[in-house]
Amino acid sequence: MLKCFVFMLFLGTGRSATLDTQDMLQKIDQLTAISDQLTARVAALEVNKRAFFPGPVAFHATLGNTIENVGDHQHIVFDNVITNIGGGYSPVDGHFTAPVRGAYAFFVVLTNTPGHSASIQLLRNGGWLGSVLADDESNVSYTTSTLAVTAQIEAGDQVWVQNELKFSAQEQIDGANWTSFSGHLIQAN
């Protein structure tokens, strides 16, 4: 296509043909080489673009059933996945794995059952990011508390929720989608 275009452009100018065939072929080869270089540069820029401007990353999952007798440091698996853009959240183990490095926002909504406290920690690779408690001493009311955390997360880091078990001998986390874990990428960096 390029060879045809150059030849037609040369003839279409109305000037006399002063270049011989060998010179024209050499020019075509030069233009082909430049075109190949530009194609390679565009491909490299596309790869860099995906690294710096990834697609959206967001997830939201809820706890389908109440967890009674929550174990000490038990991982909480939010089994009802509402949104999982980017595929970072696993309903098998309850872990979010960051697909890219960046600033992320995480939210945990925690609801206890009447007469029991519920406490959780948000962890990144086993390190503490935050805690939240839902507790009501009346034995008749549910209490809902929310934890919001913004953190710098590296690609491949895992973030999860686990029970803290500090406030009562038997903690219970209310299910029926009242307790949830969500997060999203604010900006890749």
C-alpha positions in Angstrom: 0.0 0.0 0.0 2.8 2.4 1.0 4.8 1.6 -2.2 1.7 2.3 -4.4 1.0 5.6 -2.6 4.5 6.9 -3.0 4.6 6.0 -6.6 1.2 7.6 -7.3 2.2 10.7 -5.3 5.4 11.0 -7.4 3.5 10.6 -10.7 0.6 12.8 -9.6 2.7 15.9 -9.1 3.0 16.5 -12.8 6.8 16.8 -12.6 9.0 14.8 -14.8 10.4 11.6 -13.5 14.0 12.4 -12.7 14.6 9.7 -10.1 15.4 6.3 -11.5 13.8 3.2 -10.2 16.6 2.3 -7.9 16.3 5.7 -6.1 12.6 5.2 -5.8 12.9 1.8 -4.3 15.5 3.1 -1.8 13.1 5.9 -0.7 10.3 3.3 -0.4 12.5 1.2 1.8 13.4 4.2 4.0 9.7 5.1 4.4 8.9 1.5 5.2 11.6 1.4 7.9 10.2 4.6 9.4 6.7 3.2 9.3 7.9 0.0 11.1 9.6 2.1 13.8 6.5 4.2 14.4 4.4 1.1 14.6 6.7 -0.3 17.2 6.6 2.9 19.2 2.8 3.0 19.2 2.8 -0.6 20.5 5.2 0.3 23.3 3.1 3.3 24.2 -0.1 1.1 24.4 1.7 -1.2 26.9 2.8 1.8 29.0 -0.7 3.3 28.8 -2.2 0.1 30.3 0.4 0.2 33.1 -0.3 3.8 34.0 -4.0 4.0 33.1 -5.5 0.7 34.0 -9.1 0.0 33.6 -11.4 0.5 36.6 -11.0 -1.6 39.7 -13.9 -1.8 42.1 -15.6 -4.5 44.2 -18.5 -4.9 46.6 -19.5 -8.0 48.4 -21.9 -8.8 51.3 -22.2 -11.5 53.9 -25.1 -13.7 52.9 -25.5 -15.5 56.3 -24.9 -14.7 59.9 -21.7 -16.0 61.4 -22.2 -17.3 64.9 -19.3 -18.2 67.3 -16.8 -16.3 65.2 -13.3 -17.7 65.7 -10.4 -15.6 66.9 -8.9 -13.9 63.8 -11.3 -15.8 61.6 -11.2 -14.6 58.0 -14.6 -13.2 56.9 -15.6 -14.4 53.5 -18.1 -12.1 51.8 -19.9 -14.6 49.6 -22.5 -12.5 47.8 -20.5 -10.6 45.2 -22.4 -7.5 43.9 -19.6 -5.9 41.8 -16.2 -7.2 40.9 -14.8 -4.9 38.2 -11.3 -5.9 37.4 -11.7 -9.3 39.1 -9.7 -8.5 42.2 -12.0 -9.9 44.8 -12.2 -13.6 45.5 -15.4 -15.0 47.1 -13.5 -18.2 47.8 -11.1 -16.8 50.4 -12.5 -13.2 50.9 -9.3 -11.6 49.8 -8.9 -8.6 47.4 -5.7 -8.8 45.3 -4.7 -5.5 43.9 -4.1 -5.7 40.1 -2.1 -2.5 40.0 -0.2 -0.2 42.4 -2.1 2.8 43.5 -4.2 4.6 46.1 -7.3 2.6 47.1 -10.3 3.2 49.3 -11.8 0.4 51.3 -15.1 0.2 53.3 -16.3 -2.3 55.8 -19.9 -2.1 57.1 -20.2 -4.3 60.2 -23.5 -5.3 61.9 -23.7 -7.3 65.1 -26.6 -9.5 66.3 -28.5 -8.4 69.5 -26.7 -9.3 72.6 -23.4 -9.9 70.9 -20.6 -7.7 69.8 -18.8 -7.9 66.5 -15.3 -6.6 65.8 -13.2 -6.8 62.7 -9.8 -5.7 61.4 -8.9 -4.7 57.9 -5.5 -6.2 56.9 -3.1 -5.7 54.1 -0.7 -8.7 53.7 -1.4 -9.4 57.4 -0.6 -5.8 58.6 -3.3 -3.7 60.3 -5.1 -1.0 58.3 -8.0 -0.4 60.6 -10.6 -1.8 63.0 -14.3 -1.3 63.7 -16.7 -2.5 66.5 -20.5 -3.0 66.4 -21.8 -3.5 70.0 -25.1 -2.9 71.8 -25.6 -3.9 75.4 -29.4 -3.9 75.2 -29.7 -7.4 73.8 -32.6 -6.2 71.6 -30.9 -4.0 69.0 -28.6 -4.4 66.0 -25.7 -2.0 65.7 -24.1 -1.1 62.4 -20.6 0.5 62.2 -18.5 1.5 59.2 -14.8 1.6 58.7 -13.3 3.7 55.8 -9.6 3.4 54.9 -7.5 4.9 52.2 -4.2 3.2 51.6 -1.3 3.0 49.1 -1.4 -0.6 47.8 1.2 -2.4 45.7 0.2 -4.6 42.8 -0.2 -8.1 44.2 -1.0 -7.0 47.8 -3.9 -8.7 49.4 -6.5 -7.0 51.6 -9.0 -8.9 53.7 -11.3 -8.7 56.7 -10.9 -10.8 59.8 -12.5 -11.0 63.2 -10.7 -9.2 66.0 -12.4 -10.9 69.0 -11.6 -8.4 71.7 -15.0 -7.3 73.1 -17.0 -10.4 74.1 -16.5 -14.1 74.5 -18.8 -14.9 71.7 -19.0 -12.5 68.7 -21.6 -12.8 66.0 -21.6 -11.0 62.6 -25.0 -10.4 61.1 -25.5 -11.6 57.6 -28.5 -11.2 55.3 -26.4 -8.7 53.4 -26.2 -6.2 56.3 -22.4 -6.7 56.6 -20.2 -5.8 53.5 -16.7 -5.2 52.2 -16.0 -3.0 49.3 -13.2 -1.0 47.7 -12.0 0.7 44.6 -8.9 2.1 42.9 -8.7 5.9 43.4 -5.7 6.4 41.2 -2.9 4.2 39.8 0.6 5.4 40.5 
